Each structure stands twice: as structure tokens, then as C-alpha cells.
Amino acid sequence: MTTEDLIATYGPLAILIGAAFEGQTAVVIGGALSRENIIPLWVVFTTGALGSGVLDHLLFVLGRSFRQTGFVQKTIARPTFARALGMIERYPNSFILGFRFFYGLRAAGPVALGISSVSSWRFGVLNALGSCIWSAIFVALGYLFGALAMTFLERFAPDKSPIIFVVAGVLAIGVLAVWRWRARRRRPLDPT
């Protein structure tokens, strides 16, 4: 099995998981892989939207039904949580469509929506639409700018450009994950 076959087989699962837990990096890489005809464009879009939408819905349910859990209480204690609640009160529909585009609101946003008075039905519909918009934008960015990256890689490593691109993408996701983990560990605990 070639590297491209492995990527074509397991890439959609990686994009799904990456979209859920790491965010746009996995979807952008998926868009670039789609440009190289390794993974179909519709598969990248669908897995990106599902990964984002399903996780956000689970976080909404946590906020709605499990308010006393440690995760929800930690999320409520974040400074971004109060900002999210204020935005939800003023612009509930816009917030649901757009929270995934703002750093710091990725987890706090859906939990805050779960705690708010926004109905489950309203959240479900707008979350699905917002996930599709989010996925389409980042897949398109990967598709458009992936061509530039591939041209650069092909110039310096003509026989190994897809492999190098995937390795660079995996490293980028790993570095972002470690950076976020370390940033969370360094945050002082809220005394309240």
C-alpha cells in the first residue's frame, strides 16, 4: 500500500477527529490533499463539518444536561465564558453560526449555549449550518493555498511532495496540540 493509499483510506478519519479536537488545521490540510486528488473534496467537506458539528453538539448537551460536571464548571470559570453569554443574549443566531471562528470560544461557546435559554432545536439547525460554513471556508483555503504549498514542495522534493506535505501537516497539528495543552496547564486556577 502506498502512502497516498494510506492517506486516502485513513485521511477522512483524521480530518474528522482533527476538525473536532484541533480545529481548522486538519480541514485546511484536507483541502490541500483534495487539490492533489488524494481525498475527494466532498469527503473533506463532509468530515470537516461532521467533526466540528458533532463535537459542538456534544458540548451543548454537556452544558444543557450536565452543568455540575467538572468539565462544565471549568469552562464556566474561564473568562471567555462570560463574554460568550453576553454575546448569546445580544446575538443568539449570529453567535451560534460564528463562535467556531473565534479563538477561545470553541469549547466555551457551545457550553454557554447549553446553559442559555436557546432551544435545542434552534441550536441544532444553526450549528449544522455553521459547521458547514466553517468547513467550506477552511476546505477552500486548503484547496486554494495547498496548490502554492505543493508547488513549493515539488520544487525542493519532486518525488516526495505528498509525503512531506502530510508529515508537515501532522507535525503542525502535533505542535498546536502540545502548545494548547501547555497553555492550559500554565493558566492559574480561579480561586472562586
C-alpha positions as CSV (number, residue, x, y, z in Angstrom):
1,M,0.0,0.0,0.0
2,T,1.4,3.4,-1.0
3,T,1.5,6.5,1.2
4,E,-1.2,8.0,-0.9
5,D,-3.4,5.0,-0.5
6,L,-2.9,5.2,3.3
7,I,-3.8,8.8,3.3
8,A,-6.9,8.2,1.1
9,T,-8.0,5.4,3.4
10,Y,-7.4,7.0,6.8
11,G,-7.3,10.7,5.9
12,P,-11.0,11.2,6.3
13,L,-11.0,9.8,9.8
14,A,-8.0,12.0,10.7
15,I,-9.9,15.0,9.3
16,L,-13.0,14.1,11.3
17,I,-11.1,13.8,14.5
18,G,-8.8,16.8,13.7
19,A,-11.9,19.0,12.9
20,A,-13.4,18.0,16.2
21,F,-10.5,18.4,18.6
22,E,-7.9,20.6,16.8
23,G,-9.9,22.7,14.5
24,Q,-9.2,24.2,11.2
25,T,-5.7,22.8,10.7
26,A,-6.9,19.3,9.8
27,V,-9.6,20.7,7.4
28,V,-7.1,23.0,5.6
29,I,-4.7,20.1,5.2
30,G,-7.6,18.0,3.9
31,G,-8.4,20.7,1.4
32,A,-4.9,20.6,0.1
33,L,-5.0,16.9,-0.2
34,S,-8.2,17.2,-2.1
35,R,-6.4,19.5,-4.5
36,E,-3.9,16.7,-5.1
37,N,-6.8,14.3,-5.8
38,I,-5.8,12.1,-2.8
39,I,-9.1,12.6,-0.9
40,P,-12.3,13.7,-2.7
41,L,-13.4,17.3,-2.0
42,W,-16.9,16.3,-0.8
43,V,-15.3,13.8,1.7
44,V,-13.1,16.5,3.2
45,F,-16.0,19.0,3.4
46,T,-18.3,16.4,5.0
47,T,-15.9,15.0,7.5
48,G,-14.8,18.5,8.5
49,A,-18.4,19.6,9.0
50,L,-19.3,16.5,10.9
51,G,-16.3,16.7,13.2
52,S,-17.0,20.3,14.1
53,G,-20.7,19.9,14.4
54,V,-20.9,16.7,16.4
55,L,-18.4,17.9,19.0
56,D,-20.1,21.2,19.3
57,H,-23.4,19.5,19.8
58,L,-22.0,17.2,22.5
59,L,-20.6,20.3,24.3
60,F,-24.0,21.9,24.0
61,V,-25.6,18.8,25.6
62,L,-23.0,18.9,28.4
63,G,-23.9,22.4,29.2
64,R,-27.6,21.7,29.0
65,S,-27.7,18.5,30.9
66,F,-24.6,18.1,32.9
67,R,-23.9,21.5,34.4
68,Q,-22.4,20.2,37.6
69,T,-19.6,18.1,36.0
70,G,-16.0,19.2,36.4
71,F,-15.6,20.0,32.7
72,V,-18.6,22.3,32.5
73,Q,-17.6,24.0,35.8
74,K,-14.0,24.6,34.5
75,T,-15.5,26.0,31.3
76,I,-17.8,28.3,33.2
77,A,-14.8,29.6,35.2
78,R,-13.0,30.8,32.0
79,P,-13.0,34.5,31.2
80,T,-14.3,33.8,27.7
81,F,-17.4,32.2,29.2
82,A,-18.9,35.4,30.5
83,R,-18.1,37.1,27.2
84,A,-19.9,34.2,25.4
85,L,-23.0,34.6,27.5
86,G,-23.2,38.3,26.8
87,M,-22.9,37.7,23.1
88,I,-25.5,35.0,23.2
89,E,-28.0,37.4,24.9
90,R,-27.5,40.1,22.2
91,Y,-27.0,38.0,19.0
92,P,-28.0,34.3,19.6
93,N,-28.3,33.3,15.9
94,S,-25.1,35.0,14.9
95,F,-23.2,33.6,17.9
96,I,-24.3,30.0,17.0
97,L,-23.2,30.5,13.4
98,G,-19.9,32.1,14.3
99,F,-18.5,31.0,17.6
100,R,-16.3,28.4,16.0
101,F,-14.4,31.1,14.1
102,F,-13.1,32.8,17.3
103,Y,-10.2,31.5,19.4
104,G,-11.2,30.8,23.0
105,L,-14.9,30.2,22.2
106,R,-14.5,26.8,20.6
107,A,-15.4,24.9,23.9
108,A,-16.9,27.8,25.9
109,G,-19.4,28.7,23.1
110,P,-21.4,25.5,22.9
111,V,-21.3,25.0,26.7
112,A,-22.6,28.6,27.2
113,L,-25.3,28.0,24.6
114,G,-26.3,24.8,26.5
115,I,-26.7,26.8,29.7
116,S,-28.5,29.6,28.0
117,S,-32.2,29.7,27.0
118,V,-31.5,28.9,23.4
119,S,-33.7,25.9,22.4
120,S,-32.1,22.6,21.4
121,W,-33.8,22.7,18.0
122,R,-32.6,26.2,17.2
123,F,-29.0,25.3,18.2
124,G,-29.1,22.0,16.2
125,V,-30.2,23.7,13.0
126,L,-27.9,26.7,13.3
127,N,-25.0,24.5,14.5
128,A,-25.3,22.3,11.4
129,L,-25.4,25.3,9.1
130,G,-22.4,27.0,11.0
131,S,-20.4,23.8,10.8
132,C,-21.0,23.5,7.0
133,I,-20.0,27.2,6.5
134,W,-16.9,26.7,8.7
135,S,-15.9,23.5,6.8
136,A,-16.4,25.1,3.4
137,I,-14.3,28.1,4.2
138,F,-11.3,26.1,5.6
139,V,-11.5,23.4,2.9
140,A,-11.5,26.2,0.3
141,L,-8.5,27.8,1.9
142,G,-6.6,24.5,1.9
143,Y,-7.7,23.8,-1.7
144,L,-6.6,27.2,-2.9
145,F,-3.4,27.6,-0.9
146,G,-2.5,24.0,-1.0
147,A,-1.5,24.4,-4.6
148,L,1.1,27.0,-3.6
149,A,2.4,24.7,-0.9
150,M,2.6,21.8,-3.2
151,T,4.4,23.9,-5.9
152,F,6.9,24.9,-3.3
153,L,7.4,21.3,-2.1
154,E,7.6,19.8,-5.6
155,R,10.4,22.3,-6.4
156,F,12.5,21.1,-3.4
157,A,11.5,17.4,-3.2
158,P,9.8,16.4,-6.5
159,D,9.3,12.7,-5.7
160,K,8.2,13.1,-2.1
161,S,6.0,16.2,-2.1
162,P,2.7,14.4,-0.9
163,I,4.7,12.6,1.9
164,I,6.4,15.8,3.0
165,F,3.1,17.7,3.0
166,V,1.4,15.1,5.1
167,V,4.3,14.9,7.5
168,A,4.4,18.7,7.8
169,G,0.7,18.7,8.4
170,V,0.9,16.1,11.1
171,L,3.7,18.0,12.8
172,A,1.8,21.2,12.6
173,I,-1.2,19.6,14.3
174,G,1.0,18.0,16.9
175,V,2.8,21.3,17.7
176,L,-0.6,23.1,18.0
177,A,-1.9,20.4,20.3
178,V,1.1,20.5,22.6
179,W,1.1,24.3,22.6
180,R,-2.6,24.3,23.7
181,W,-2.1,21.7,26.3
182,R,0.9,23.6,27.8
183,A,-1.0,26.9,27.7
184,R,-3.9,25.3,29.6
185,R,-1.6,23.8,32.2
186,R,0.1,27.2,32.8
187,R,-3.2,29.0,33.4
188,P,-3.7,29.9,37.1
189,L,-6.6,28.3,38.8
190,D,-9.6,30.5,39.5
191,P,-9.9,30.8,43.3
192,T,-13.7,31.1,43.2
